[in-house]
Amino acid sequence: MIDSYTELIPEYISKEEFFRFGLEKTIYIPDEQVKLEWEKLKKSITNNKEVFMRGHKGSVENRMFLDFYRQVLKNERVKKDPSNSQNPSKIIESLTGYKKSKDLKNYQLASIFGCSRNIYTFCAPWNIVFVPNILDPFLNVDANSEMAKEYQILFKQHSYEKFKPYIDEYNEIVGSQHFQRKIDEYFTQQYDHSINDKEVIARVEKIISEEIAPIKL
């Protein structure tokens, strides 16, 4: 298989230089703003204020996610993001001072660790960045080349170290026995009493187990 990036990069720029370019030109929210915005997000979740998640393609799945947050986190004001990127974009533009349509060209919004249906991470200031468009083949969810895998690992490690206190705090929240027990209880109830199709319940349970979980490298 011929990989055009593998063909290009060693010929005109070393892999190490290209990776360094990617890390240095990625635009992160400043740490002092991350701290304030993260505290704001946590309080919004626990105090039943408006928070957002990425929508699911299926309407039944969306209703289940909203019900999950109502019952497990006692938040009745979770909403689907209108464009699946509107609110993260607002946050990063506000906190960095860069607007894609005005200050940046050939940059795009990216989620470092994914987990877009998780209200703790979808708009988490430590999880959203602007990356140069040229990195899309390396960070796209469908990227599967060896070079892409290598850069993804490097990118996540770099970002984890940069925002470690906040990510560790998030891990403590969703990794606690109390939180995990509430998730288990919710799905036990769903399988026993819900009118929803068991296959739909299983799909949502799988997504939640993958996305509302500690971040591990």
Backbone torsions as a table, in degrees:
resi	resn	phi	psi	omega
1	MET	NA	133.8	178.5
2	ILE	-97.7	120.6	178.0
3	ASP	-102.7	116.1	-175.1
4	SER	-61.9	-34.1	179.2
5	TYR	-70.6	-38.6	176.9
6	THR	-64.1	-34.0	178.1
7	GLU	-72.7	-38.1	-175.1
8	LEU	-74.9	-50.8	-166.5
9	ILE	-64.2	-48.0	179.9
10	PRO	-65.7	-23.4	-176.9
11	GLU	-76.3	-37.9	-172.6
12	TYR	-119.0	-19.6	179.4
13	ILE	-155.5	142.0	-178.8
14	SER	-72.1	155.3	178.3
15	LYS	-59.2	-40.9	-179.0
16	GLU	-63.2	-39.9	178.3
17	GLU	-67.6	-39.6	179.5
18	PHE	-66.1	-43.1	178.2
19	PHE	-63.5	-41.1	178.8
20	ARG	-63.9	-39.7	175.3
21	PHE	-57.6	-46.0	-178.3
22	GLY	-59.7	-44.7	-178.4
23	LEU	-70.6	-40.7	-176.3
24	GLU	-73.5	-31.4	-176.6
25	LYS	-93.8	-4.4	172.2
26	THR	-69.7	135.8	-178.2
27	ILE	-100.8	113.7	178.7
28	TYR	-101.0	155.6	171.7
29	ILE	-71.1	134.1	179.7
30	PRO	-57.1	145.1	-173.0
31	ASP	-56.4	-41.7	-178.0
32	GLU	-64.3	-32.5	177.0
33	GLN	-76.8	-33.5	176.2
34	VAL	-59.7	-45.3	-178.7
35	LYS	-59.1	-47.4	-178.5
36	LEU	-66.9	-44.4	-177.4
37	GLU	-68.8	-35.9	178.7
38	TRP	-65.3	-42.5	177.1
39	GLU	-62.4	-40.5	178.9
40	LYS	-62.8	-43.5	-179.6
41	LEU	-64.6	-45.8	179.9
42	LYS	-59.8	-43.0	-180.0
43	LYS	-66.7	-36.8	178.6
44	SER	-63.3	-39.2	-180.0
45	ILE	-66.8	-49.9	-174.8
46	THR	-75.0	-22.7	-178.3
47	ASN	-101.0	17.3	175.0
48	ASN	59.5	42.5	175.3
49	LYS	-103.4	169.2	-175.0
50	GLU	-64.2	127.3	174.4
51	VAL	-139.7	166.7	-171.3
52	PHE	-127.7	157.6	174.4
53	MET	-142.9	161.5	173.9
54	ARG	-75.0	137.7	-178.8
55	GLY	-74.4	155.9	174.8
56	HIS	-97.9	154.9	-179.2
57	LYS	-65.7	-33.8	-177.6
58	GLY	-91.1	133.1	-178.3
59	SER	-66.3	-36.0	178.9
60	VAL	-65.4	-43.0	177.8
61	GLU	-60.8	-41.3	178.2
62	ASN	-60.8	-44.1	179.3
63	ARG	-63.4	-36.4	178.8
64	MET	-67.0	-39.8	177.9
65	PHE	-62.4	-44.7	179.4
66	LEU	-64.2	-38.8	177.0
67	ASP	-66.3	-39.1	177.5
68	PHE	-57.8	-47.3	-179.2
69	TYR	-68.5	-33.1	177.0
70	ARG	-63.3	-43.5	-174.0
71	GLN	-85.2	-41.6	-174.4
72	VAL	-83.6	-41.9	-178.4
73	LEU	-107.1	1.3	177.3
74	LYS	58.1	32.3	177.0
75	ASN	-113.1	117.0	-177.2
76	GLU	-99.1	7.1	-174.7
77	ARG	-118.3	26.8	174.5
78	VAL	-75.5	134.4	-179.6
79	LYS	-129.7	152.4	172.4
80	LYS	-74.1	136.9	175.1
81	ASP	-66.8	131.7	-175.2
82	PRO	-56.1	-36.5	-177.4
83	SER	-118.8	5.4	-175.1
84	ASN	68.7	9.2	175.0
85	SER	-154.2	-1.7	-173.2
86	GLN	-60.9	-49.3	-175.6
87	ASN	-74.5	-41.4	172.6
88	PRO	-58.8	-37.5	178.6
89	SER	-63.7	-43.3	178.6
90	LYS	-59.7	-42.2	-177.1
91	ILE	-65.8	-51.0	-176.0
92	ILE	-68.5	-34.3	177.2
93	GLU	-66.5	-40.4	-179.9
94	SER	-67.9	-40.9	-172.4
95	LEU	-87.7	-18.7	176.1
96	THR	-100.3	-22.3	-176.4
97	GLY	84.1	2.5	179.4
98	TYR	-103.8	129.0	174.9
99	LYS	-112.1	132.2	-176.5
100	LYS	-57.1	-40.2	-175.3
101	SER	-79.1	-11.4	-173.4
102	LYS	-121.7	-46.0	-171.0
103	ASP	-107.4	-17.1	-174.9
104	LEU	-124.2	142.5	175.5
105	LYS	-130.5	134.5	-179.1
106	ASN	62.4	37.4	170.7
107	TYR	-120.1	154.5	177.0
108	GLN	-141.7	155.0	176.9
109	LEU	-72.0	139.4	177.6
110	ALA	-140.4	148.6	174.1
111	SER	-102.5	123.9	-174.3
112	ILE	-65.7	-50.2	-173.9
113	PHE	-110.2	6.2	179.6
114	GLY	71.7	-132.9	177.8
115	CYS	59.1	49.7	-171.4
116	SER	-76.8	-16.0	176.8
117	ARG	-94.8	7.6	178.9
118	ASN	-97.8	118.8	-176.0
119	ILE	-69.7	-17.0	174.8
120	TYR	-77.5	-26.1	-173.2
121	THR	-112.8	-24.7	-175.2
122	PHE	-56.3	-44.0	179.2
123	CYS	-111.7	14.2	179.7
124	ALA	-62.4	128.5	-176.3
125	PRO	-66.5	-17.1	177.0
126	TRP	-89.4	1.3	-176.5
127	ASN	-115.9	-1.0	-176.7
128	ILE	-124.8	135.8	-177.4
129	VAL	-144.6	164.1	166.7
130	PHE	-100.9	128.7	178.5
131	VAL	-122.2	148.5	175.5
132	PRO	-59.1	139.4	-178.8
133	ASN	-56.0	-28.9	-177.0
134	ILE	-64.5	-17.0	179.9
135	LEU	-87.9	-5.6	-177.4
136	ASP	-54.8	-42.3	178.8
137	PRO	-63.0	-15.7	-179.5
138	PHE	-96.6	-25.5	-175.5
139	LEU	-109.5	-10.2	177.8
140	ASN	-59.1	144.1	-177.2
141	VAL	-61.1	-23.5	-179.5
142	ASP	-91.9	-1.7	-179.1
143	ALA	-66.3	128.1	-176.7
144	ASN	-136.3	9.9	177.5
145	SER	-72.6	160.5	-179.9
146	GLU	-63.4	-38.1	179.5
147	MET	-66.4	-38.9	178.2
148	ALA	-63.8	-44.7	178.8
149	LYS	-60.6	-40.7	-179.8
150	GLU	-64.6	-43.1	-179.1
151	TYR	-69.6	-38.6	179.1
152	GLN	-59.3	-42.2	178.3
153	ILE	-62.8	-46.7	179.7
154	LEU	-61.8	-44.3	-178.6
155	PHE	-62.0	-44.7	-179.4
156	LYS	-69.6	-39.7	177.9
157	GLN	-63.0	-45.5	178.8
158	HIS	-60.0	-44.4	-177.8
159	SER	-70.2	-38.2	179.2
160	TYR	-62.0	-46.1	179.7
161	GLU	-64.0	-36.6	-179.5
162	LYS	-64.6	-38.3	-175.1
163	PHE	-119.1	28.4	-171.9
164	LYS	-54.2	-45.2	-178.7
165	PRO	-57.9	-38.4	-177.5
166	TYR	-76.2	-39.3	179.2
167	ILE	-69.1	-38.7	176.8
168	ASP	-62.5	-38.8	178.1
169	GLU	-65.3	-44.0	175.8
170	TYR	-58.4	-44.7	-179.6
171	ASN	-59.5	-38.4	179.0
172	GLU	-65.4	-37.8	-178.8
173	ILE	-65.2	-55.4	-173.9
174	VAL	-83.2	-15.1	-179.8
175	GLY	-94.5	-2.3	-178.3
176	SER	-67.6	150.2	178.7
177	GLN	-60.7	-38.2	-179.7
178	HIS	-61.6	-46.1	-178.8
179	PHE	-66.2	-44.2	180.0
180	GLN	-65.3	-34.9	177.7
181	ARG	-66.0	-38.6	178.2
182	LYS	-64.7	-37.2	176.6
183	ILE	-64.4	-46.8	179.7
184	ASP	-59.7	-43.2	-179.8
185	GLU	-64.3	-39.0	179.9
186	TYR	-61.7	-46.9	-176.4
187	PHE	-75.5	-28.1	172.4
188	THR	-61.1	-43.3	178.0
189	GLN	-64.6	-39.8	-179.9
190	GLN	-63.4	-45.6	-179.7
191	TYR	-66.3	-31.5	-176.6
192	ASP	-83.5	-34.6	-168.8
193	HIS	-128.9	-12.5	-173.9
194	SER	-72.0	148.2	175.5
195	ILE	-83.8	-7.5	-179.0
196	ASN	-71.5	149.3	177.4
197	ASP	-59.4	138.0	-177.9
198	LYS	-60.3	-32.0	178.7
199	GLU	-67.7	-37.5	177.5
200	VAL	-65.8	-44.3	178.5
201	ILE	-58.7	-43.6	-179.2
202	ALA	-64.0	-38.3	178.8
203	ARG	-64.3	-45.7	179.9
204	VAL	-65.5	-40.8	178.5
205	GLU	-60.3	-40.5	179.9
206	LYS	-65.5	-44.5	179.7
207	ILE	-62.2	-44.3	-179.2
208	ILE	-65.0	-39.1	179.3
209	SER	-65.0	-29.1	-179.7
210	GLU	-86.6	-36.6	-171.9
211	GLU	-98.4	-34.5	178.9
212	ILE	-99.3	71.2	-173.4
213	ALA	-150.5	160.7	177.3
214	PRO	-57.2	145.8	177.0
215	ILE	-84.7	122.3	180.0
216	LYS	-125.2	140.9	178.8
217	LEU	-94.4	NA	NA
